[in-house]
Amino acid sequence: HLYALYHEVTCALDRFRATLWTRLPDALEEMVATIDGFEGRLKRVPKSVRSYEAFTSMKKAVEEFVATLPILRLLLHPGMRSRHWTMLMNATGKHFNMAPSSFRLANIMAADLLSKQEDVHEITTAAQSELQLEARFTLILEEWPDCVFVFSDFKDRGPVLLGQRTTGAMMERRDEAQMAIINMLNSRHIGPFREEVQSIWSKLAAASDILELWIGVQALWLHLEVVFSGEGLAKQMPQEALHFQAIDRGWMSLMAKARDARRVLQFCHANENLRNVLAHMQEQLETSSRTLADYLDLKRAAFPRFFLCLLYTSDAADDSL
């Protein structure tokens, strides 16, 4: 019976080693069940024959296979990429032909993985962590490139405003994405994705700055548009009204281009001069706002009752925001 068991164990292990790596996930549980059965039968072998070489050799072979099973499960993790297999080859000093038609369990078993368990655990841990990072990064990549502007109508001038709620929600998601990217960049397993993650980080950061500037410019434009669209102050401050008309044309042109582009990151990233355009527009609007404030201060000092009328006009402009 001992030699019959020896033959059965030897044949089973040879069959296992011949298994293609691509088929191992489906075959592994059957292997485990078979090995469990062998372990039980080995325990029932009479003590009188346990000193025989047939027993000791097959017992050692079964024990080594059992000890290798957890390593095999780690290596079967979907996070294992070609770079991890290269690391494993370097750690074991064995070269594997990874062709699906020829890479077999025997190639792995010949690498003496039991003596390299620490290396295997380090490599497979990196593979699993990198897969998680890749999944999180993929979610960001899927969301942001297709993120689009949402516009709001203003009076009879059409969709010339960035939607406040949608833009605010977009900026909140941007903050969450940036925090996620910061955490990724701080991971010691970010290496394979660092360049790509830093690229999207740069694009998000640039778009973030531009959107915040844009919203600020929009608030200034709204206030002055209401003020100078009426006849009162426009007639009293003709030079400033003309100045605002030039700014207004720039604003309308910018919003038309944004509507045509639609995608936020693409528009913000492709227009290298966009930040400068908005910054210049902000400067011009702030200058007009200060000029308006100075004019109203003068009128208030000279004509308090007249100032109340102007103040009402200004309040109406603020209410429209």
Phi, psi and omega in degrees: 000326181300314184286332175294318177295320179301313180298318181295316180295314182299315180296319181295315180295322177297319179295319178298314183296333181279355182293132175295142182300325181293338181262355185297321180305322180282333185267346190297316183296324176295320177299316181299315180297319180295316180295320177302318178297319179296319180299318179296320181288326178295326179293337182266359178293133181304142181299334184294339182246004184288348177272353180292146180298326179300319180288311185296322182291318181286328177297318178296318181297318179294316181297320179294322179294318178299318181292334181278339185304314178300326178293320179298319179298321178295318182289340178276358181300138182297347179284347181291118178247176182301326180295328179287323177294324177296319177298321180293319178299317180295323182289323184267344184074015180246139176260131178252133169276106189277010179301129184304332183277352184228344182281117186237168179300328180301325179296322179288317182297330181284352183273001179053057184294334182298329179276353182238031185299321180297318178296317180298315181296321179295317181292314182289327175297317177299318181298317180293318179295318180295324178296320177296317177297318180297319180295317179294320180291324179298321178299318178294317180295326180287329184278309195283320180301332181260006179291128188243156173293147170237129186249157177238146177285149176229116182049230181257020186263359176088194183282079185246013179235145169288130179300123186296312184293313183292322178292321177297316178296321178299319181289329175294317178294325177298317179299318179296318180295320180294321177295319178297319180293320178300316179297320178297314183295336178276352179284141179285353180257014184282347188322304185296340184246001189305312184298315181291320179294318178296327178295312180291328176299314180298319180293317179295318180297317179295315179297323179300311180298319182293317181296319178296318177296319182299314180298320177296317178296320180299318180298318178295316180298317179302313182300312184285331178298316179294320181295311187270354175281341175277168183275336187301287183290331179300322179285326182282337180232065187300322181294317178293326177296318177294321178299317180292324179301321178294317177297319182299319179297320177296320179296314181297321179294317179299314182293326177295318179295320179295321179295321180292321183285319178070308186281129188294304184298318181299315182292315182292324184279324185284333182264091184297333184268001186300315180301318180294321178298314180293319180297319178294319179296319178298316180299316180294319180292320178296322177297315178296321180295319179293320178297318178297316180297319178297319180296317180292325177297319179296316181293324179296319180292321184275321185224083182306318182292321177297323181296325179300323178294316179295322179298320178299319179297318179294320179296321179297323177296317180296322181298330183289344178290000000 
